[in-house]
């Protein structure tokens, strides 16, 4: 049995394409829940989704669709022929660029807390109306966009079309009965119903995480201990952090000075007396 590993998440539209075809083929797989912000080393551009099919690594969602469908034709032929591949290209080059940009403006920006550009949306809706007119004509002859059977071309339309309906554009499809019937056929498939349930649960978990992270008390930055202002002592000289003042030689007490003066005086007097005696003796 083939070992299938998918790197992506349930709310990412490109990952949803891959998960839908795996569910349609009833292939067992392991989904590694990662976000677009994660740095995927196995994808040169780091984008979602990535498929690891045994030892083969495949990226870009529509290339993954083709690879899985082609390698499992015996289970259910979702690969189809030229018409399927042609309308898969139409979805990639014409339909999806318009729809994905509307979804980004009206839904994804809302999730990110950003404001949508009304003028951009208006122009995109006008472009989509013209594309849907072509689709309605095509689907007047076939039940599915690629022909008589459900195929990878239909699968590729599902994720972003579902998000577009969430943005409130159901009337765009209802005005075109063939397109609307087609949408009901592809969006009600069991494979997508399962992915839809999982995506809702995943979205709720992500919202809960975000709310919890907002409610978690942020660590207050540690305040540096404020230096208390030094109170200057009253009637005392200020102590500045300078070199310690040199000590002035202390004045000797007056009593001690008097004693020394007396001693010196006595010594002088004694010397005077000695000199006087000498003088007298010489005179004799």
QUIJO-V326422 format. One record per residue. N is the residue number from 1. OMEGA is omega in radians with two decimals (999 if undefined). BURIAL is b if it has 16 or more other C-alpha atoms within 10 Angstrom, else e. Layout:
BEGIN
{{N	OMEGA	BURIAL} {N	OMEGA	BURIAL}}
END
This chain:
BEGIN
{{1	-3.11	e} {2	3.10	e} {3	-3.06	e} {4	3.09	b} {5	3.12	b} {6	3.09	b} {7	-3.10	b} {8	3.05	b} {9	-3.00	b} {10	-3.09	b} {11	3.10	b} {12	-3.08	b} {13	-3.12	b} {14	3.07	b} {15	-3.14	b} {16	3.09	b} {17	-3.09	b} {18	-3.11	b} {19	3.14	b} {20	-3.11	b} {21	3.09	b} {22	3.09	b} {23	3.11	b} {24	-3.12	b} {25	-3.14	b} {26	3.10	e} {27	3.10	b} {28	-3.12	e} {29	3.08	b} {30	-3.13	e} {31	3.06	b} {32	-3.06	e} {33	3.09	e} {34	3.13	b} {35	-3.13	b} {36	-3.12	e} {37	3.14	e} {38	-3.12	e} {39	-3.12	e} {40	-3.10	b} {41	-3.08	e} {42	3.09	e} {43	-3.05	b} {44	3.13	e} {45	3.11	e} {46	-3.07	e} {47	3.07	b} {48	-0.11	b} {49	3.02	b} {50	3.11	b} {51	2.99	b} {52	-3.04	b} {53	-2.89	b} {54	-3.12	e} {55	-3.10	e} {56	3.08	e} {57	-3.12	e} {58	3.05	b} {59	-2.95	b} {60	-2.95	b} {61	-3.12	b} {62	3.04	b} {63	3.09	e} {64	3.09	b} {65	-3.12	b} {66	-3.08	b} {67	-3.13	b} {68	-3.12	b} {69	-3.11	b} {70	-3.10	e} {71	-3.13	e} {72	-3.14	e} {73	-3.11	e} {74	3.11	e} {75	-3.14	e} {76	-3.05	e} {77	3.07	b} {78	-3.11	b} {79	3.09	b} {80	-3.11	b} {81	-3.07	e} {82	-3.11	e} {83	3.11	e} {84	-3.13	b} {85	-3.13	b} {86	-3.12	e} {87	2.98	b} {88	3.08	b} {89	3.09	b} {90	3.11	e} {91	-3.09	b} {92	-3.00	e} {93	-3.03	e} {94	-3.05	e} {95	-3.01	b} {96	3.12	b} {97	3.12	e} {98	-3.06	b} {99	-3.11	b} {100	3.11	b} {101	3.06	b} {102	3.14	b} {103	3.11	b} {104	-3.13	b} {105	-3.00	b} {106	-3.04	b} {107	-3.06	b} {108	3.09	b} {109	3.09	e} {110	3.10	e} {111	-3.12	e} {112	-3.13	e} {113	-3.13	e} {114	-3.14	e} {115	-3.13	e} {116	3.13	b} {117	-3.07	e} {118	-3.13	e} {119	3.12	e} {120	-3.13	e} {121	-3.13	b} {122	3.14	e} {123	-3.14	e} {124	3.13	b} {125	3.09	b} {126	3.11	e} {127	-3.13	e} {128	3.13	b} {129	-3.12	e} {130	3.12	e} {131	-3.12	e} {132	3.07	b} {133	3.10	e} {134	3.12	e} {135	-3.09	b} {136	3.10	b} {137	3.11	e} {138	-3.06	b} {139	3.02	b} {140	-3.11	e} {141	-3.09	e} {142	3.13	e} {143	-3.14	b} {144	-3.01	b} {145	-3.14	b} {146	-3.11	b} {147	-3.04	b} {148	-3.06	e} {149	3.04	e} {150	-3.04	b} {151	3.12	b} {152	3.10	b} {153	3.08	b} {154	-3.13	b} {155	-3.07	b} {156	3.12	b} {157	-2.91	b} {158	-2.98	b} {159	-3.08	b} {160	3.09	b} {161	3.09	b} {162	3.11	b} {163	3.11	b} {164	3.10	b} {165	3.09	e} {166	3.13	e} {167	3.07	e} {168	-3.10	e} {169	-3.13	e} {170	-3.10	e} {171	3.10	e} {172	-3.11	e} {173	-3.12	b} {174	3.11	e} {175	-3.13	e} {176	-2.98	b} {177	-3.12	e} {178	3.09	b} {179	-3.09	b} {180	3.10	b} {181	3.11	b} {182	3.14	b} {183	-3.13	b} {184	3.11	e} {185	-3.01	e} {186	-3.10	b} {187	-3.13	b} {188	-3.13	e} {189	-3.09	e} {190	-3.11	e} {191	-3.12	b} {192	3.10	b} {193	3.13	e} {194	-3.13	e} {195	-3.14	b} {196	3.11	b} {197	-3.13	e} {198	-3.13	e} {199	3.11	b} {200	3.12	e} {201	3.14	e} {202	3.14	b} {203	3.12	e} {204	3.11	e} {205	-3.14	e} {206	3.11	e} {207	3.12	e} {208	3.11	e} {209	-3.12	e} {210	3.12	e} {211	3.14	e} {212	-3.14	e} {213	3.10	e} {214	-3.08	e} {215	-3.13	e} {216	-3.13	e} {217	3.13	e} {218	3.12	e} {219	3.11	e} {220	3.09	e} {221	-3.11	e} {222	3.14	e} {223	3.06	e} {224	3.13	e} {225	-3.10	e} {226	3.13	e} {227	-3.13	e} {228	3.09	e} {229	-3.10	e} {230	3.10	e} {231	3.13	e} {232	3.14	e} {233	-3.12	e} {234	3.07	e} {235	3.08	e} {236	3.13	e} {237	3.14	e} {238	3.11	e} {239	3.11	e} {240	-3.13	e} {241	3.10	e} {242	3.08	e} {243	3.13	e} {244	-3.14	e} {245	3.13	e} {246	-3.12	e} {247	3.05	e} {248	3.09	e} {249	-3.07	e} {250	3.11	e} {251	-3.13	e} {252	3.12	e} {253	-3.08	e} {254	-3.12	e} {255	-3.12	e} {256	3.11	e} {257	3.13	e} {258	3.13	e} {259	-3.12	e} {260	3.12	e} {261	3.11	e} {262	-3.12	e} {263	3.12	e} {264	-3.13	e} {265	-3.14	e} {266	-3.14	e} {267	-3.13	e} {268	3.13	e} {269	-3.14	e} {270	3.13	e} {271	3.13	e} {272	-3.14	e} {273	3.14	e} {274	3.13	e} {275	-3.14	e} {276	-3.14	e} {277	-3.13	e} {278	-3.12	e} {279	-3.13	e} {280	-3.12	e} {281	-3.12	e} {282	3.14	e} {283	3.12	e} {284	999	e}}
END
